[in-house]
Amino acid sequence: MCCVIDGWRLVRGPNLLIAVAGVAAGGWIALGRLALPKLLVCAAVSGIGLGAAGNVANDLHDAEADRINHPDGARPIAAGRVTRESGHLVVWLGLLVGLGAAALVSGTQLLVGLALLTLMFIYSPGLKRAGVPGNLAVAAVAGLPPFYGALAVGRPGAGLVPWALAAWIHLGREVVKDLQDEAGDRQFGRRTLPIRLGRSRTVRVAWWLCVAFIPLAFLLPLLAGYAGFYYPVAAIAALSVVFAAHGLRRDRFARASILLKTAMVIGLAALVLGRVA
């Protein structure tokens, strides 16, 4: 049982579920109906593989820093409960599944998958140390699943607004995570925003990212022609972001991070309802 739990934590199971939901949502938004054509299923499987590979590769590189930033043992490799060899095996299996499933969709899907992998693999050793470029890269990658799903069904344009909104909220969450990880990042020479600007200024940056998201969450879908069902559900997601911003002012970073992730899930549901309901 412990091995299963550690494996789930290793691949960041909850994040993979959100990514799969994002891919499916992107396909449904593009199609305007709830359906699971084979190409969309392949894209979702690809997302699982690519996400697992990227998450585990990140943990392999960040094991030393994770011992400081996650003393609760939430990172199995850092805690010594999963060997590095097992981690490398998961990365290779993720690569095989992720790229193989993408190739079954189309050559374009495969190229996008390769671009995703490139960003994920250079993130920890390079982009993460630079601070803001790393935040932007993670936001772009983490927000991509709806576009990935829309691309799989041949309508990539329908995934642009969901990608923009998801990337924005992920960017805010990445800044919050930098606040949580400041101790380990400082020890390992990373130039994240809390280290470059200080904690109070970084809190203000994260707060403004949250505040700016709220009008964007209504304006962009309005311009894209989303229907009325989108807006009441999106208001719930916006309320979660408001609570996250309030938590930032009180240095409740873990709470803010959870609220932003909750807003992502609710926002996905809103986007789907705005197209299929």
Disulfide bonds with the S-S distance in Angstrom:
none
